[in-house]
């Protein structure tokens, strides 16, 4: 639309958007919708240099930005409902800024300055991709497109890669699900030739892709498990992770471990620590399951209460509307001003009564939800408090185990030191251990420093758990309260708007000769 073209390349501004929306709706002969409700938008031929101000168009499914002067793909991250995007005939050099457009099915970047096919990984629903008339010179770029299982139409015509003799067979071989290439149907003969030529290379690639897929799935499962453990506040407690963290970055512990008999002592310590941690871990998962059920029960009760209240309010409004329609029909037949005013007065009284009913119903719901919330708050606090009390006891056991290990290790160390000083130690002492067996103070200081480090690691893990539980329940309470305030304000506003509307309707009632 050349009429919208600017003299100089510019940024998308509110004035341009308003004009585009008005032009579009004029063609559709419909009213102008809210920006967040608009499904399609044309911004072609407007000499746009920079994409901006589109964040409000959250419902867009189709966007035309072709035939502009755009140099960079940006400002589209909020348009997550897009299924069709045209950025052809611009000055784009790099594919970027499309990561959030996961619903995109049709993408045109025709006639730009792109040299590498990249940064499209999240667009797994992509079916049509046009990259013709760009600067793609490496045929291997096509291999990147294997990840798009739904891709059926591809246009690369006009790129340097098309000049290679093997272009068509290479694309056909590496993209076996492709149906159309450069506006033409891929025939069976081309496919057979491609499969024969690249059979071994493709097979090797498939094996690698399968291994990568398995690794990704394993990583996904691992990440989901870790997230579950975090939600239960017991991440890294399902094993000896806490024990190993206590000895990480502890050079004194490494030297003390060289003492005769300490290796067996450490193994026993690790085993007992792991058992205690597993008790916390299992208790955490069990409590998380019960806690999740309690949260779901609360929200379910709240939804049911709101739905029941809405139904009652709808019935009250329906009864009043029936009454109003009847009265309105009667008033249209009235010829006398006094009689009309009498009917209007009755309607106003009934409207006031209806308003009081609706407001009273909303107040009842607020009280009902408050009671439900108080019971939920009590239950969830007791549940979480019981869990925290339990794990505090478990961490206390961890500290007791560390104290026992410290005392036993120090006892072995002092006995060994005494033998060294008396030349009664038969085995040879490693150099690192010899540094501690200089005198009693050196040995005791090293053991105490290591002991303090271990206790600090236990305390830190307990603090992390407490911080996460406190943060979770605080966030949950705040979210519930804010959502209830928002719901209540919205409902009050709806009632007030309805009453105001009816009042205005009644005020407009006049005698037949005055209409």
C-alpha positions in Angstrom: 0.0 0.0 0.0 2.1 2.9 -1.3 -0.1 5.5 0.3 1.3 4.6 3.7 4.9 4.9 2.6 7.1 7.3 4.5 9.7 9.6 2.9 12.5 8.2 5.1 12.8 4.8 6.8 11.4 4.9 10.3 10.2 3.0 13.3 6.8 1.5 13.8 4.9 4.0 15.9 1.4 4.3 17.4 0.2 6.6 14.6 1.3 4.1 11.9 -0.4 1.2 13.7 -3.6 3.1 14.2 -3.7 4.0 10.5 -3.0 0.4 9.5 -5.7 -0.9 11.8 -8.2 1.6 10.5 -7.4 0.9 6.8 -7.7 -2.8 7.4 -11.0 -2.6 9.2 -12.4 -0.3 6.5 -11.8 -3.1 4.0 -13.5 -5.6 6.3 -16.4 -3.2 6.9 -16.4 -4.1 10.6 -15.9 -2.1 13.8 -12.3 -1.4 15.0 -11.4 -4.1 17.6 -9.1 -3.7 20.6 -5.4 -4.2 19.6 -5.1 -7.3 21.8 -8.0 -8.9 19.9 -6.8 -8.2 16.4 -5.9 -11.4 14.5 -4.3 -10.0 11.3 -2.2 -7.0 10.6 -0.7 -5.6 7.4 2.4 -3.3 7.7 3.8 -3.8 4.2 5.2 -1.1 1.9 5.6 1.4 4.8 9.4 1.9 4.7 9.8 0.5 8.2 13.4 0.4 9.5 12.8 -0.9 13.0 10.0 -3.2 14.4 8.5 -1.6 17.5 5.3 -1.1 19.4 3.8 -4.5 18.6 3.7 -5.9 22.1 -0.1 -5.1 22.5 -1.1 -7.3 19.5 -0.9 -10.5 21.5 -3.7 -12.3 19.6 -2.2 -11.8 16.1 -2.0 -15.0 14.0 -0.9 -13.3 10.8 1.6 -10.4 10.3 2.8 -8.8 7.1 6.0 -6.8 7.3 7.2 -7.4 3.7 8.6 -4.7 1.4 10.1 -2.5 4.0 13.6 -1.5 5.1 13.9 -3.8 8.2 17.5 -4.7 9.0 16.9 -6.7 12.2 14.2 -9.1 13.4 13.2 -7.8 16.8 10.2 -6.7 18.9 8.1 -9.8 18.1 8.6 -11.8 21.3 5.0 -11.1 22.6 3.3 -12.2 19.4 3.2 -15.9 20.6 0.1 -16.7 18.6 1.5 -16.0 15.2 1.2 -18.8 12.7 2.0 -16.8 9.6 4.8 -14.2 9.3 6.0 -12.4 6.1 9.4 -10.6 6.4 10.2 -10.8 2.7 11.8 -8.0 0.7 13.7 -6.4 3.6 17.4 -6.0 4.5 17.7 -8.7 7.1 21.1 -10.3 7.5 20.7 -12.6 10.5 17.8 -14.9 11.4 17.0 -14.1 15.1 14.3 -12.9 17.5 11.8 -15.6 16.6 12.4 -17.9 19.6 9.0 -17.3 21.3 6.9 -17.8 18.1 6.5 -21.5 18.7 3.2 -21.7 16.8 4.6 -20.4 13.6 3.8 -22.5 10.6 4.5 -20.3 7.6 7.6 -18.1 7.5 8.9 -16.0 4.6 12.3 -14.3 4.6 12.4 -14.2 0.8 14.7 -11.5 -0.7 16.9 -10.5 2.2 20.6 -10.7 2.9 20.7 -13.9 5.0 23.8 -16.2 4.6 23.2 -18.8 7.4 20.0 -20.8 8.3 20.0 -20.6 12.1 18.1 -19.7 15.3 14.8 -21.4 14.3 15.1 -24.3 16.8 11.9 -23.6 18.7 9.7 -23.4 15.6 8.9 -27.1 15.6 5.5 -26.5 13.8 7.1 -24.9 10.8 5.5 -26.2 7.6 6.5 -23.6 4.9 9.8 -21.8 4.8 10.8 -19.3 2.1 14.5 -18.3 2.0 14.8 -17.6 -1.7 16.9 -14.7 -3.0 19.3 -14.6 -0.1 23.0 -15.1 0.2 23.1 -18.8 1.4 26.3 -20.2 -0.2 26.9 -23.4 1.9 24.8 -26.3 1.0 25.4 -27.8 4.4 23.0 -25.2 5.7 20.2 -27.4 4.6 21.1 -30.1 7.1 20.0 -27.7 9.9 16.4 -28.0 8.6 16.3 -31.8 9.4 15.0 -30.9 12.9 11.7 -29.6 11.5 9.6 -32.7 11.1 6.6 -30.8 9.8 8.4 -28.9 7.1 6.8 -29.7 3.7 7.5 -26.7 1.5 10.9 -25.0 1.1 12.1 -22.2 -1.2 15.8 -21.6 -1.6 15.7 -20.4 -5.3 18.0 -17.5 -6.0 20.7 -18.5 -3.5 24.3 -19.3 -4.5 23.8 -23.0 -3.4 21.3 -23.5 -6.2 24.1 -23.2 -8.7 25.6 -26.5 -7.4 24.9 -29.6 -9.6 24.1 -31.7 -6.5 21.7 -29.1 -5.0 18.4 -30.8 -5.7 19.5 -34.3 -4.8 21.3 -33.1 -1.7 18.2 -31.3 -0.4 16.0 -34.2 -1.3 18.2 -36.7 0.5 18.7 -34.7 3.7 15.1 -33.6 3.9 13.1 -36.8 3.0 9.8 -35.4 4.3 9.9 -32.4 2.0 7.1 -32.3 -0.7 7.8 -29.0 -2.5 11.2 -27.5 -3.3 11.4 -24.1 -5.1 7.8 -24.1 -6.0 8.0 -27.6 -7.6 6.9 -31.0 -6.5 9.8 -33.3 -5.7 9.4 -36.4 -8.0 10.1 -40.0 -7.1 13.1 -40.3 -9.5 14.8 -37.4 -7.7 14.2 -39.0 -4.4 15.5 -42.4 -5.5 18.7 -40.8 -7.0 19.2 -38.8 -3.8 18.7 -41.9 -1.5 21.2 -43.9 -3.5 23.8 -41.2 -3.6 23.7 -40.2 0.1 22.6 -43.5 1.6 25.6 -44.1 3.9 26.0 -40.5 4.9 22.3 -40.2 5.8 22.4 -43.5 7.8 25.3 -42.3 9.8 23.5 -39.0 10.5 20.4 -40.8 11.5 22.3 -42.8 14.1 23.9 -39.7 15.5 20.5 -37.9 15.6 19.0 -40.9 17.4 21.8 -40.8 20.0 21.3 -37.1 20.4 17.6 -37.5 20.8 18.0 -40.2 23.4 20.5 -37.9 25.3 18.0 -35.0 25.1 15.1 -37.1 26.4 17.3 -38.4 29.2 18.3 -34.9 30.1 14.7 -33.8 29.9 13.7 -36.5 32.4 16.6 -35.6 34.6 15.6 -31.9 34.6 11.9 -32.8 35.3 13.0 -35.0 38.3 15.3 -32.2 39.6 12.4 -29.7 39.3 10.2 -32.1 41.2 12.8 -32.4 43.9 13.2 -28.6 44.1 9.4 -28.2 44.4 9.6 -30.7 47.3 12.5 -28.7 48.8 14.7 -31.8 48.9 16.9 -31.4 45.8 20.3 -33.2 46.1 19.2 -35.1 49.2 18.6 -38.4 47.4 22.0 -39.8 48.0 25.4 -38.7 49.3 25.5 -35.3 47.7 25.4 -33.4 51.0 28.1 -35.6 52.4 30.4 -35.0 49.4 29.7 -31.3 49.5 30.9 -31.2 53.1 34.3 -32.5 52.0 34.6 -30.4 48.8 37.2 -27.6 49.0 38.4 -28.9 52.4 42.2 -29.6 52.1 42.5 -30.5 55.8 39.9 -33.3 55.3 42.0 -34.7 52.4 45.1 -34.9 54.7 43.2 -36.3 57.7 41.7 -39.0 55.4 45.3 -40.4 55.2 45.3 -41.3 58.8 45.3 -45.1 59.4 41.7 -46.4 59.7 40.0 -43.2 58.8 39.0 -44.5 55.3 36.7 -47.1 57.0 35.5 -44.4 59.4 34.6 -42.2 56.4 32.7 -45.0 54.7 30.6 -45.6 57.7 30.0 -41.8 58.1 29.0 -41.5 54.4 26.6 -44.5 54.7 24.9 -43.1 57.8 24.6 -39.6 56.4 23.1 -40.9 53.2 20.5 -42.8 55.1 19.5 -39.7 57.0 19.3 -37.6 53.8 17.2 -40.3 52.1 14.7 -40.0 55.0 14.4 -36.3 54.4 14.2 -36.9 50.6 11.3 -39.4 50.9 9.5 -37.3 53.5 9.8 -34.3 51.2 8.3 -36.1 48.2 5.5 -37.6 50.4 4.8 -34.1 51.9 4.9 -32.5 48.4 2.2 -34.9 47.2 -0.1 -34.1 50.1 0.7 -30.4 49.9 -0.2 -30.4 46.1 -3.4 -32.2 46.8 -4.3 -29.6 49.5 -3.5 -26.7 47.2 -5.6 -28.2 44.4 -8.5 -28.9 46.8 -8.4 -25.2 47.9 -8.5 -23.9 44.3 -11.2 -26.4 43.4 -13.4 -25.3 46.4 -12.8 -21.7 45.4 -13.8 -22.3 41.8 -16.9 -24.1 42.8 -17.9 -21.3 45.2 -17.4 -18.7 42.5 -19.3 -20.7 39.9 -22.2 -21.3 42.3 -22.3 -17.6 43.2 -22.2 -16.6 39.5 -25.2 -18.8 38.8 -27.2 -17.2 41.6 -26.2 -13.7 40.4 -27.2 -14.6 36.8 -30.6 -15.8 38.0 -31.2 -12.5 39.9 -30.2 -10.5 36.8 -32.4 -12.7 34.6 -35.4 -12.2 36.9 -34.9 -8.5 36.8 -34.5 -8.4 33.0 -37.7 -10.3 32.7 -39.4 -7.8 35.0 -37.8 -4.9 33.1 -38.8 -6.2 29.7 -42.4 -6.5 30.9 -42.4 -3.0 32.4 -40.7 -1.5 29.3 -43.4 -3.0 27.1 -46.1 -1.5 29.4 -44.4 1.9 29.5 -44.3 2.1 25.7 -48.1 2.0 25.7 -48.5 4.7 28.4 -49.7 8.1 27.3 -49.8 9.9 30.7 -46.6 11.4 32.2 -47.7 10.8 35.8 -48.4 7.2 35.1 -45.1 6.8 33.2 -43.2 8.2 36.2 -45.0 5.8 38.5 -43.8 2.9 36.4 -40.3 4.3 36.2 -40.3 4.6 40.0 -41.3 1.0 40.4 -38.5 0.0 38.0 -35.9 2.2 39.9 -37.0 0.6 43.2 -36.6 -2.9 41.7 -33.2 -1.9 40.2 -32.1 -0.8 43.7 -33.3 -4.0 45.2 -31.5 -6.0 42.4 -28.3 -4.0 43.0 -28.5 -4.7 46.8 -29.1 -8.4 46.0 -26.1 -8.6 43.7 -23.8 -6.7 46.1 -25.0 -8.8 49.0 -24.3 -12.0 47.0 -20.8 -10.8 46.3 -20.2 -10.0 50.0 -21.4 -13.5 50.9 -18.9 -14.9 48.4 -16.1 -12.8 49.8 -16.9 -14.1 53.3 -17.2 -17.7 52.0 -13.8 -17.5 50.2 -12.2 -15.9 53.3 -13.4 -18.9 55.4 -12.1 -21.4 52.8 -8.8 -19.5 52.6 -8.4 -19.4 56.4 -8.9 -23.2 56.6 -6.5 -23.7 53.8 -3.9 -21.4 55.4 -4.2 -23.3 58.6 -3.9 -26.7 56.9 -1.0 -25.8 54.7 0.9 -24.0 57.5 0.5 -27.1 59.8 1.5 -29.4 57.0 4.6 -27.4 56.0 5.4 -26.7 59.7 5.4 -30.4 60.5 7.7 -31.1 57.6 10.2 -28.3 58.6 10.2 -29.6 62.1 10.9 -33.1 60.9 13.8 -32.0 58.6 15.3 -29.9 61.4 15.5 -33.1 63.5 17.2 -34.8 60.6 19.7 -32.1 60.1 20.4 -32.3 63.9 21.2 -36.0 63.3 23.6 -35.0 60.5 25.4 -32.7 62.9 25.5 -35.4 65.5 27.1 -37.8 62.9 29.6 -35.1 62.1 30.4 -34.6 65.7 30.9 -38.3 66.2 33.1 -38.6 63.1 35.2 -35.6 64.3 35.8 -37.1 67.7 36.7 -40.5 66.4 39.0 -39.0 63.7 40.7 -36.8 66.2 41.2 -39.7 68.6 42.9 -41.7 65.8 45.0 -38.6 64.9 46.2 -38.2 68.4 47.1 -41.9 68.7 49.0 -41.7 65.5 50.8 -38.6 66.5 51.9 -40.2 69.8 53.2 -43.2 67.8 55.1 -40.9 65.5 56.7 -39.0 68.3 57.8 -42.3 69.9 58.9 -43.8 66.5 56.4 -46.7 67.0 54.5 -46.2 63.7 55.4 -49.1 61.4 53.9 -47.8 58.1 55.3 -44.9 56.1 53.5 -41.6 56.5 52.5 -39.6 53.3 54.0 -36.2 53.1 50.6 -34.4 53.2 49.8 -36.2 56.5 53.3 -35.6 57.9 52.5 -31.8 57.7 49.7 -32.3 60.3 51.7 -34.6 62.6 54.2 -32.0 63.6 52.7 -31.4 67.0 49.4 -31.7 68.8 48.2 -28.1 68.2 48.7 -28.4 64.4 46.7 -31.6 64.3 43.9 -30.3 66.5 43.6 -27.0 64.6 43.3 -28.9 61.2 40.7 -31.2 62.6 38.7 -28.4 64.1 38.8 -26.3 60.9 37.6 -29.3 58.9 34.9 -29.9 61.5 33.7 -26.3 61.3 33.5 -26.5 57.5 31.4 -29.6 57.6 29.0 -28.1 60.2 28.7 -24.9 58.1 27.7 -27.0 55.0 25.0 -28.8 57.0 23.7 -25.5 58.4 23.7 -23.9 54.9 21.7 -26.7 53.4 19.2 -26.4 56.2 19.0 -22.7 55.7 18.3 -23.2 52.0 15.4 -25.5 52.8 13.9 -23.1 55.3 14.3 -20.2 52.9 12.6 -22.1 50.1 9.7 -23.2 52.3 9.2 -19.7 53.7 9.4 -18.2 50.2 7.0 -20.7 48.7 4.2 -20.2 51.3 4.6 -16.4 51.3 4.4 -16.3 47.5 1.3 -18.6 47.5 -0.5 -16.5 50.1 0.3 -13.3 48.2 -0.9 -14.7 44.9 -4.2 -16.0 46.4 -4.9 -12.7 48.1 -4.0 -10.6 45.0 -6.1 -12.7 42.7 -9.1 -12.5 45.1 -8.8 -8.7 45.3 -8.7 -8.6 41.5 -11.7 -10.9 41.2 -13.7 -8.9 43.7 -12.9 -5.5 42.1 -13.8 -6.9 38.7 -17.1 -8.2 40.0 -18.0 -5.0 41.8 -17.2 -3.1 38.6 -19.4 -5.4 36.5 -22.4 -4.9 38.9 -21.9 -1.1 39.0 -21.7 -0.9 35.2 -24.8 -3.0 34.8 -26.8 -0.9 37.2 -25.5 2.3 35.6 -26.5 1.0 32.1 -30.1 0.2 33.3 -30.4 3.5 35.0 -29.5 5.3 31.8 -32.0 3.2 29.9 -34.7 4.2 32.3 -33.7 7.8 32.1 -34.2 7.6 28.3 -37.8 6.5 28.7 -40.2 9.2 27.4 -43.8 9.6 26.3 -44.6 8.5 22.6 -44.9 12.1 21.4 -41.5 13.0 22.9 -39.7 10.2 21.1 
